[in-house]
Amino acid sequence: MKFNFKENSLFAILLRSPWWYSFAIAMVLSLIASAMLPSNLKIAGAFGSFPFVIIGVMAFRRQARLPKAATVQLTLEHLQRVDWARLAPQLQHTLTQHGYRVEPSPHPGADFMLHKDGQSTLLLARRFKSAQTGVEPLQALQDAAQQAGISKTAVLTVGGLSQKAAQFATRQGTQIWQAKDVAAMGLRPL
C-alpha cells in the first residue's frame, strides 16, 4: 500500500526524518495519555499514538534499504575514477538487474532508453562527471523525450546541477540520480 502525504505534512516530514523520531513521539503521546486520562480511557488514549508507530515502521523500512555512507562514498569515488566507456556497461548491467530493459537511445541528448512496467524513461548519463550540469544538456534531454514521445527523464550527475538546471529539472519532472541513488541500485564495477 502506498501512502501519499502532502510534502510538508507532519507524517511526510517524519518519513524523511530518522525513524526513531516517530517512535519517540508515539512514546511521549502514550505517556501523556496514561498520565492525563482517567484509568478507563488510558488504553484508548495510548492507541492515539498508533499512527506514529506505523510511520516509524515505514520510515525504518525505507531507511534500512538506503546504502550506508561508506557505500555511497565508494560509489562516488568509483564514479570519479571511471570513464564513460567503462561506466556505460556497468550502468546497463545494474539497471537490467533492477528489472529495466535498457537500450541505447537513438535520440541525441539521451544515452539510454529504459523500459519497465510499461513506462519508458530517457536517461542522460554520459556527462556524469561534469563539475556542474547546466540547462543545455537537460533541454536536449527534454527535446529527445518529446521526439520519442516519452514523458519521464533522468540525468546521472556526480557534480550536481546549476541552480537554473535544478529549477528546469524540477519543472520538467526530471529525476536526478547522484552517487547515493546509484549506490542504492548496487552499481558494481564489472
NORPE-V449281 format. One record per backbone hydrogen bond with DSSP energy under -1.0 kcal/mol. NH is the residue of the N-H (numbers start at 0). CO is the residue of the C=O. Records with the same first field share a line. If there is no record, write none. Layout:
# NORPE-V449281
NH: CO  CO
This chain:
# NORPE-V449281
8: 5
12: 8
13: 9
14: 10
15: 11
20: 17
22: 18
23: 19
24: 20
25: 21
26: 22
27: 23
28: 24
29: 25
30: 26
31: 27
32: 28
33: 29
34: 30
35: 31
36: 32
40: 37
44: 40
45: 41
46: 42
47: 44
48: 45
49: 46
51: 48
52: 48
53: 49
54: 50
55: 51
56: 52
57: 53
58: 54
59: 55
60: 56
61: 57
62: 58
63: 59
71: 67
72: 68
73: 69
74: 70
75: 71
76: 72
77: 73
78: 74
79: 75
80: 76
81: 77
86: 82
87: 83
90: 86
91: 87
92: 88
93: 89
94: 90
95: 91
96: 92
98: 95
99: 94
100: 114
102: 112
104: 110
109: 106
110: 122
111: 122
112: 102
113: 120
114: 100
115: 118
118: 115
120: 113
121: 151
122: 111
123: 153
127: 124
129: 126
132: 159
138: 134
139: 135
140: 136
141: 137
142: 138
143: 139
144: 140
145: 141
146: 142
147: 143
149: 144
153: 121
154: 174
155: 123
156: 176
157: 127
161: 132
165: 161
166: 162
167: 163
168: 164
169: 165
170: 166
171: 167
172: 168
173: 168
174: 152
176: 154
181: 177
182: 178
183: 179
184: 180
186: 181
